[in-house]
Amino acid sequence: MLLQPPYNSQQALLTLAQRHKNFYFSMPIYGLFRELENTARMIGADRMLFGSNMPVHDPSLGIGMILYAELNDRDKQLMAGGNLARLLESVQ
């Protein structure tokens, strides 16, 4: 019996983001080493949105990921709220 590997939703998100320039998604909140930085380099920090998954998770995890990420201040500000503010301004 041949078993298929489990579906990788993170890879699916990255593929969609690479194909569609207007595709935004909340940043991954889990403990993979440098996943935030790798994702930002692959698709751009200007397409990543902060999401805490509250009340299931504590929002301090996502905030800490941004604060301690090896990214410049501009990219951190975009992820922390700048991107969402820009998207909301476009629908007014």
JOMO-V454933 format. One record per helix or strand. SS is the DSSP state (helix for helix, strand for strand). FROM is the first residue (numbers start at 1). LEN is the number of residues. Records with the same first field share a line. If there is no record, write none. Layout:
# JOMO-V454933
SS=FROM-LEN + FROM-LEN
This chain:
# JOMO-V454933
helix=9-11 + 35-9 + 45-3 + 59-9 + 73-17
strand=25-2 + 48-2
